[in-house]
Amino acid sequence: MSKLEDISVQYRKRDEARNTYNKNKEFNSAHPNALSDGDDKGKGDNNGSIGSSTDIRLRKEAEARNKYNKNKEYNDATA
């Protein structure tokens, strides 16, 4: 093994120890931090709620300012 490989193994072990996700706690679509469950980490879809809590809040604020919404959709008749 070269000196560069020796050093890289050393750094990899150090970084893996600091990482929240590892072989025992993998990050995947079922992980709590991947789900949109009301916190600011998840970005996935959870019962129609898509994105982090900030994403959802900002989307609702933008929808409130928009003259087109679920009740008044933008289409060729309203354009």
Phi, psi and omega per residue, in radians:
M1 nan 2.420 -3.126
S2 -1.382 2.921 3.113
K3 -1.068 -0.682 -3.141
L4 -1.085 -0.742 3.106
E5 -1.134 -0.714 3.102
D6 -1.018 -0.808 -3.124
I7 -1.164 -0.728 -3.107
S8 -1.138 -0.637 3.090
V9 -1.109 -0.725 3.120
Q10 -1.058 -0.829 -3.137
Y11 -1.190 -0.664 3.129
R12 -1.075 -0.788 3.117
K13 -1.075 -0.703 3.128
R14 -1.125 -0.793 -3.105
D15 -1.218 -0.644 3.092
E16 -1.105 -0.610 3.131
A17 -1.163 -0.563 -3.136
R18 -1.466 -0.359 -3.043
N19 -1.233 2.405 3.118
T20 -1.153 -0.591 -3.094
Y21 -1.853 2.368 3.134
N22 -2.594 -2.926 -3.109
K23 -1.077 -0.562 -3.126
N24 -1.493 -0.409 -3.102
K25 -2.329 1.294 -3.062
E26 -1.314 2.629 3.051
F27 -1.630 2.137 3.094
N28 -2.615 -3.058 -3.057
S29 -1.145 -0.297 3.132
A30 -1.650 -0.111 -3.108
H31 -1.214 2.445 -3.132
P32 -0.953 -0.567 3.142
N33 -1.350 -0.125 3.096
A34 -1.667 -0.257 -3.069
L35 -1.607 2.529 3.054
S36 -1.478 1.530 -3.041
D37 -2.098 0.373 3.078
G38 1.831 -0.176 3.083
D39 -1.678 -3.086 -3.075
D40 -1.694 0.159 -3.124
K41 -1.685 -0.811 -3.029
G42 -1.206 2.490 3.137
K43 -2.178 -0.081 -3.068
G44 -1.367 -2.951 -3.136
D45 -1.751 2.245 3.104
N46 -2.371 1.701 -3.124
N47 0.974 0.794 3.098
G48 1.456 -0.081 3.092
S49 -1.666 1.884 -3.029
I50 -1.940 2.271 3.083
G51 1.791 3.092 3.129
S52 -1.322 3.037 3.123
S53 -1.067 -0.638 3.092
T54 -1.160 -0.762 3.108
D55 -1.001 -0.803 -3.092
I56 -1.154 -0.780 3.139
R57 -1.083 -0.806 -3.121
L58 -1.165 -0.622 3.100
R59 -1.136 -0.721 3.110
K60 -1.141 -0.691 3.098
E61 -1.110 -0.722 3.129
A62 -1.169 -0.694 3.110
E63 -1.111 -0.614 -3.136
A64 -1.166 -0.567 3.141
R65 -1.460 -0.343 -3.054
N66 -1.413 2.370 -3.129
K67 -1.339 -0.254 3.065
Y68 -1.828 2.377 -3.119
N69 -2.652 -2.865 -3.123
K70 -1.079 -0.583 -3.118
N71 -1.476 -0.449 3.126
K72 -2.308 1.518 -3.065
E73 -1.371 2.667 3.074
Y74 -1.472 2.129 3.088
N75 -2.682 -3.027 -3.076
D76 -1.168 -0.401 3.128
A77 -1.396 -0.490 -3.099
T78 -1.792 -0.102 -3.092
A79 -1.220 nan nan
